[in-house]
């Protein structure tokens, strides 16, 4: 008999959110390093990076709010 996989814990969900954020930021860095070779539109390039980072942070914050950490009393 095959047992169903256990439901993910709060900690594993939060770790997954962090991993996804770091992976997205790593991909962003890789993409923009390739584009940084062209200085013609450097100001626009900086704005694009800032917008993408802000977007990734907003997504991570939203996901973390849906899965808040348990605070220990003490």
N, C-alpha and C positions, 0 to 999 in steps of 0.2 A: 504494500500500500504506500502510495506517495503522499507525504505530508506537505501541506501548503507552506510556503515560505512565511516565516514570522513577519508581522507588520514591522516596518521600520520604527526605531525608537526616535524620540525627540532629538537626541544627540546625533544620531546618524543622519537625520533629515537636515539638521543645522550644518553638519559637516559637509553634506552634499551641496548645500547652498554655497558654502564658503569655497568648496572645490570648483563649482561652476563659475563663481566670480573670478577666482584666480585664473582659471583656464581662459575665460573671455578676455581678461586683461592681458594675458600672455599673447593671445591671438591678435589683439589690438596693437600691441607693441610690435609684433612681427610685421603686420600689415603696414604700419606707419613708418617703420624703419625703411621699408622698400620705397615708400613715397617721399621720404625725407631727402632723397638724393637730388630732388629738384627744388631749388631755392626760390623759384619764381612766385609761388603762392604760399610762402611760409606762414603768414598771418592766418590765412584761411585754413591751412593745415593745422595750426595750433587750436583754432576754434573747433575744428572737427574732432580732434583728439579730446578736448575738454567736454564736448557734447556726448561723445561715446562713453567716456568714463562716468559722467553724470548719469547717463542712462543705465549703465551696468550697476552703479551704486544704488540707484532708485529701485531697480529690480531686486537686488539682494536685500535691501531694507524691507521691501514689501513682503518678500518671502519669509524673512526672519520675523516680521510682525505676525505672520500667520502661524508661526511655530516658535513662540517665545521660550526663552530658557526658564528653567525652574530656579527660582531664587531660594537659597537656603537661609533659614532664619538663624540668627546667631550673632 
